[in-house]
C-alpha cells in the first residue's frame, strides 16, 4: 500500500506537500491516476484543495513545469530527465520541460561556512589568499564562489548546500514509491516507464550531489583533450575535492549566451561552432563518454576561438556496441534503408513487441521526407526528434543512455545554430561515421572480433561438462524419467560425433583467423614477407575449412 510505504519512509508530510502543490497547479488528473488521493484521503482530505485560478489558463505542460520547479531539486532534475525522453513525451512537453533551469536564491554564506571549514580541514584564510563570500552563481544543489589560491591561481569554489543530499535522497525514495504504485494502479502508465525513469533520476542525482564523482568525470575529460589547444576543461584541485566541495580553475570567458559580446571580442562564430561540435562528437563516437548537457550556460568562449566546458555533473556513457549501433543507424539514414533502421531501433527497444510491418512503413514514410535532400540540408536534431516520434507512436522506448545522447546532440545542434543560423551538425557527423565504418573492418577490429568469438566458444566448451553434471543431478533429485527410443541411439550417436567434428574444425578455423589476422597486420606494419606468407596461408586454410563446414552442414540437412 502507498500509505504504508510513505509511513515507512517517514515521508507522509512531504507527500502531503507534494500533493497539495500538484493540486494547486491543476494536476488533479495525475494525483488521481497515480492513486495518491486514496492514500492521502486516509489522513487528510484533498477534495478541499483547489487549483490556483491564475494558473488554470496555462497549458498542462507549462503547469507541470512550474510545479516541478516549485517542488525543489529532485523534481527539477526529474523534469530534465523527462525532457530527454522525446521517445515518451510529445514535442510540446519537451519544449516546456527544456525551460527548466536549476536556479535558486543564494543562501547566506554564514550557513555554508561551517561545512566549508570542515571540508577544507582548517580556516578558509589558511587555504585561500582571497575568498569572495558573495556567490557568482547559485542553484538548488550548490552555489559557486570566486577565490584565489596562495599561488595566485583564480579558482571557482563549488559548495553543496547543507542538507540537500538527504533531502534529495528522501524525495527520490518517495518518487520510487509513487512510481511503483502508479504502475500498479494504472496499467496505461507503464508505457511511460515511471519506475525506470525514477531509477534513471536516481543515477543522475547521485552524480550531481557527489562532487567527488563530478571531479573524476572532469579529470577524465581533461585527459581526453590534453593534446587539444582548442578545448579547455578546467583543472580540478584534487587536494580540496570532497563529496560536498569542488575547486577548479576559474573560467574567465564569454558565455555562449552572449552573442553581442562574442562579436565585440572579434571571435569567429563559425569556428567556435565547429570546434564545439567536433569536441562533443569526439566524446560520443570515439571516447564513448560525453558531456550530456552542452547547453549555452555550460559553454564559454576564450581568446583564440577556444571553447571551455564546465559542469560535468551530467555525463553519459556508450559502450562500443552502442556506438556501432549508432553508426549503423546513421548509415541506414544515409542509404534511406528503413529495414536497417528498424533492426537497430527494435534492438534498442529491448525486446518490446512491435508491429514490424507498420514500423517499417512509418520509418519509410519518414525517410521519404529526406529522399531528395542533400546531406548538408538534414538537421540531426529534427531527424532524431522524428525518429523518437516514430518510436513513441509504436510504443517503443529508447534505453536511458541513448535518450541522453539524443538530447545532448539536439542541444549541441541548437547551440551551433544559435551561433551560426545555417550550422548543420550532420556535416561534422559524416566524417566520423565514414571513418568508424572503415575502422570496423580493419585487421585490428577483425582480429578483436575473432578473438572474442574464440573466447566465447572456449567458455561454452568449458561450461558444457558442468551443465551436463548439473542436469544429471537435477534429473536424479527430481526423479525425472527419460524415455529413449533404442532404434534411434545409433543415429543420434552418429549425429553427435559429426557435430563434435564440426565444432573442433570450427574452433581451429577461428584460431586460424585470429592468428592469420595478427600476422597480416604485423606484415603490414613491419613489411615482413614471412609474416605475410604464413598469414595468407592461414587465411587460405581457414577458407577451405569454412567451405567444408558449409558443405557438410548442407549435406546433413538434405539427409534429414
N, C-alpha and C positions, 0 to 999 in steps of 0.2 A: 504494500500500500504506500502511496505517495506520502501520506501524513506520517506514517511510521518512519519512512526514510528521512523526512525533514526533521522529525524529533531526534532521530539517532544522530543526525549531523548537527544538531542544535541550531538549525537554520530556519526555524519557523518564523522568527521576527523578520529576517531578511526576505523570506518567501512572501510574507505579507507586504513588505515594502515593494518588492518587485511586482507583485500582482496589482497593487494599488497604482503603481506607475504605469503599467501596461494598460490598465483600465482608463486612467486619466488621459492617455494618448489615443484612446479609442480603439484599442486592440482587444476588444471583448472576444472576438472570434477565436483568437489564438488561446486565450485563457480557457475558453470552453473546450476547444479542440484538444488541448493538452490535458484536460481533466483537472486542471489546477483548482477550478472553482469548487469542486466537490470536497477536496481536501481542506481548502481554506474555509468553506462554509461550516466545517465542524468546529471551528474555533472563533470565526468572525464572519458574518455575512458580507458578501461583496455586492449584493444587489443594490445597496445604497450608494455605492461608489459610482460616480458619474464621470463621463468624458469631459474634458475641458472644451467648452463651446468654441474657443478661439482656435482650436486645433481641428475641429470637426471637418472644416472645408479643405484641409490639406489632403493630398493623395496618400494612400495607405503606405506606400514605400517611404514617403517623406516622414510620416508619423512614426514609422518603425525606426528610422534612423535617429530621430530626435529622442525617442525612448531609450535606445541603446546608449546614446551619449549621456543621458541623464543617469543611467544605472552604473556608470563607472568603468574602470579599465578593462575588466574581464569581458564586459558586454561590448565595449568599443572594439576590442580585439575580435570578438565573435562576429561583429559586423564586417570587419576587414577580411576575416576568413570567408564569410559568405560572399563578399564582393569578388573573391577569386573563383567562385563557383558558378560561372556562366553556363555550365552544363546542367545546373539545377534551377537557377533563377533567370528570369527574363531580363531583357535589356534595361527596362525602366527601373527594376530593382538594383541592378548593377550600377547604373548611373547615380542613383541616390546613395547607395552604400559607399560608393567611391568618394563621396564627400566627407566621410567620417575622418576626423582628424583627432589625433591624440594630444589635444591641448588642454591645459588646466591652469587655473590660477596658481601662481608660485606660492609656496609656503614660506613663512618667515625662516631665515637662516638659523635662528635660535633653536628651532625644532629639529634641525638636521645636525647641529654642531656636535652633540654628544656622540652620535653614531659615527660621524666623520672622524672624530678624535680616536674613537675605539678602533676603527678600520685602519687609521694611519699608525696606530701604536704610539702616539705621542701628540703633543700640541701641534696645531696647524702651522704656527710660525716656525717650528723646527723642521718642517718638511717643505714649506713653500716660502720663497722670498717675498712674494706678494700673493694675496688672495682676495678676490672681489666677492663680497658677500651678497651682492645683487646678482640674481641669476640672469644669464643671457638667453636661456630657453627653458621652458617648463612643460612637462607632460604629466599624465596621470600616474606614471610609474616612477619617473625620475625628473630631476632638473639639473641643468648644466651651469657651472660657474667657470670663470676665467681665472687662471693663476699663472705664476711664474716660478720655475724651479731655481734652485740656488745657482745653477749653471747658466741661467738666462733663458732657458727654453720656455716658450709660451705654450701652455697646456690647457686643455679642456678637462674639467673635473666633473664627471657624471655621478651624481649621488642618488641612490634609491630612496624613495620616501619611506619613512619608518612605518612599519605595519602593513605595507602594501602587499608583500609576499603572502602573508597569512590571509589577508582579505581576498586576494585573487584565488588562492587555493580553496577557500571556503566557497566562493562563488562558482568555481569550476565544479566542485563536488555537487553543489546544488543544481547546476545545469545538467550534470550527468544523471541525477535522479529524475529531473523533469523530462529529459530526452528519452530515458528508458520508459518512463510512464507514458509519454506521448505515443511512442511506437506501439505500446501495448493497447492504448485506448483507441487510437485512430490508425488502422492499417494503411490508409491512404498516405499517412505521413512518412511511411517507410521509403517512398520514392525520393524524399529529401534527405534521407540518411542522417537523422538528427544525432544518433549515438556516435556514428563515425565522425560527424562534424565536430562534436564536442571533444572527441579524442584528438582530432587534429588541432583544435584550440588548445588543449592541454599541452601538447608538444610545443606548440608555438610560444605559449606563455611561459613555459618552463625555461626556454632560452632567453626570453625577453627580461624576466626578472632576475636571471642569474648572469651578472655582468662578467663573471669569470668565463662562462661559455661564450659570451659575445666577444670577449678578448681573444679567445682561442680562434674563433672564426675570423676575426680581423687580422690576426697574425698569419693565418693561412692564406688569406687573400693577399696580404703584403708580400709573402714569399712568392706567390704565383706571379706577381707583377714586379718582382725585384729587378728584372732586367729591362723594364719599360720605363722610359723617361717621361712618357705622356700620361701615365695613370698614377695617381697619388693615393695611397692608403695610409692614413695617419698612423704613426708609430705608437704602439702601446707600451706604457711603462709598467713592466710586469711586477716590479717590486711593490707597486701600490695596488695591484689588482686584487679585488675581493668580490664576493658574490653581490655586495651592495655598493661597490666603488669601482670606477673605471677612469684611469687617467691616460690621456693620449695627446699627441701633438695638436695644437690649435690650428685649424684651417682658416687662414685669412684670405678667403676668395670671394668671388661674386656668386651668389645663389643663382641657380638655373631659372628661378622665377623672375629675375630682374633683367629683362631683355634690354631695356634702355641703358642700364649700367654696362652690360656686355658690349653693346655697340660703342658706348663712350670710351671704353677701355681699348677699342680697336681690335677686339678678338674676332676671329673668323668663325662665324656660326656653323658654316658647312663642315669645317674641320672638327669643331667641337662635337657636333652630332655624330660624325663618322667615328671619331675616337671613342666616344661613349658607347656607341653600338658595337664596335669591334671588341671592346673590353667585356661587355656582358655576354656576347656570343662566344668569346673565348672561355668564359666561366662555364657556360652551359654545355657547349659542344666539345670542348677539349678537356676542361678540368672536371666537369660533372658536379661542380659546387658553385652555386651562384647567389648573388645578392638578389633577394626575392622582392625587394621594394625600391626599385630605382626611380622613385618619383622625384620631381624637381626639388623638393625640400631636402633631399639626401644627396644632391649633386652640386658641387661648387666648381667654378672655373678659375684657373690661375693664369698668370702671365705665361706666354709661350704656348697658348692653346692646350694647357694641361688640364686634365679632368680629375677632380678629387671626389672620392666616395666616402660617405660617413654612414653611421647607424647600421651595424651588421647584426642587429637582433633578429631579423627575419631572413633566414637563408634557406636555400633548397639544395637537395642532393639528387643526382640522377646516376643510376648505375650504367655501366657500359651497354647492357641490354636495352635499357630505356633510351639511351642516346641513339643506338642503332634503329630502334623502332621509330624515333622521331625523324631520323634521316629517311627511313622508308616512307613515312607519311608525306614528307615534303617532296620526295621523288615521285610519289604517286600523284600528288597535286600537279607537279610539273609535267607529268606524262598524261594527265587527265584520265587516270585509271580508277574508277570507283570501286572495283572489286578489290584492288590492292589497298585502297583506303579502308574499306570495310574490314579486311583482315586485321589491320593494325588496330582500328578502333574497337572491334569486338574483343581483341586480346586485352586491350586496356580496360574493357568493361568487366573483366574478372568473372567470366562465366555467366553473366546475366543473359537471360533468354531474349532473343530479338527476332523479329520477322525479317529474315535475311533479304528476301526479295524486295520488300518495301524499303529496307535500309539502303540497299544498293540504288534503288530508284531515287531516293531522297538525295543521296550523295551525287548521283549522276546529274540531277537537276541543279545541284549546287555548282558542280564543275562546269556545267553548260554556261553558267553566267560568266565564266572566265575563258571560254573557248577561244575567243579571238583577242583576248587581252595579252599584250606584251608582258613579260615577266616583271619589268620595271614598273608596270602600272598596277600591280597587285599590292594591296595593303595587307601585311601579315596580320595586323590587329583585326581588320574586318574579316579576313579569311578564318582566323582562329575562332572568332565570335560566331561565325556562321557554322563552322564545324561543331562547336559546342551546342549551337541551337539545334542542329540535326540530331545530335545525341540526346538532347533534352526531349525532343519530340518523340524519340523512340525509347524513352525511359531508360537510357543508359547514363551512367555517371563516370566521370574521369577519376582515376586514382588521385589522392591528395597531392602527390609530388608533381603530377602533370598539370593539375588545376593551378598550382602555384606557379609553374613555369609559364603556362598560357597567360596568366595575369601579369607576370614580370615582362614578357615580351610585348604585350599590349601596352603596358605602362611605358616601356622603353620606346616604342614607336611613337607614343603620344608625346614624350619628351623631345624626340627628334623632330616631329612636325611642329612642335612649339618653337623650336629654334629655326627650322627651315621648312616652310609650308609644303614643299614638294619632296620632302625626305621620304624615302621608301626603304624600310628595313630589309625587304627581300633582296635588294641589291647587295647587301652585306652578308645575308644568309647564304646566297647561292654559292660563292666561292668556298665557304666552309663545307657545304653539303657535297660539292663536287670532290673536294679533297678527301673527305671522310669516306665517300663511296669508293674512291680509288684505293685508299688505305685498307679498306675492308678485305680486298683481295690481294694484298701484299703478301710476300712469303712469310713475313713475321707473324701477321694475323692468321694466315692459313696454318702455320705450324702451331700457333697457340690453340686454335680450334681443334686441330687434330690431337694435340696433347691432352686437351680437356676431354675429348671423346674417349681416348685411350684410358685416362684415369677413371672415367665414369664406368667403362666396361670392366676395368680391373676391380673397382669397388663392388660391382654387381657380382662378379665371379667369386670374390672373397666372401660376400654375404650369402651366396647360394647355400653352402653347407649349413650355415646357422638357420636359414629359413627352413630348409628341409628338416633339420633336427627339431625346430620349434613346431612345425606342422605335425611331425610324428608324435611329439609329446602331447600336443592338444588332442590328436586323434585318440591316443591311448587314454588320456584323462577323461575325455568327454564320451568315450565309448562309441565313437563314430565307426560305423560299419562300412567297409569299402568292398563293393562287388566288382570282380574283374572277369571279363569275358576272355577265357583262356585262348580262344581261337584268334584273338587279336593281339596276344602278347608278342608273338614273333614280329608282326608288322610294326607294333609300337616300338619294340627294341631297335628295329632297323631304322625307323624314323629318328629316334633319339641319337643313334650313332651318327647318322648323316648330319643332324643338327649340330652335334658337337664338332664334327669335322668342319662344318661351315664356320662355326664360332671361332675355332682355332685359326682357320685361314683368315677370317675377318680381323682377328687381333694382330696376326702377323702383318696383314696388309696395312692396318692402321699404324703399326710401328714403323713399317717401311715408309709410309707417307711422312710421318713426323721426322724420321732420320733423314730422308731424302730432301725434305724441305729445308732442314737446317744446313745440310751440305750445300745445297744450291744457293742458299742465302750467303753462306760463307764463301762460296766460289765467286759470287758477285763482288763481295767486299774485298776478298784477298786475291782475286784473279787466279785461283788455284785450279789447274787443269785436272788434277786427281780428284779434288772435291766435286768438280763439275761432272766428271765421268761417273763416279760412284753414285752421285745424286741422281743423274739421269738414268743409270741402270736401275736404281731402286724404284724410281717412278715407273719405269717400264715393267718391272716385275709386279709392282702393285697394280698396274693396269691389267696385266694378264690375270692376276688373282681375282680382281674385281669382275672381269668378264666371265671367268669360270664360275664365280658365285652366282652371277645373274643367270647364266645358262642352267646351272644346277637347280636353282630355285624354280625357274620356269618349267623344267622337266618334271620336277616334283609336283608342281601344280597340275600339270597335264595328267600325271599318273593318278592324282587324287580325283 
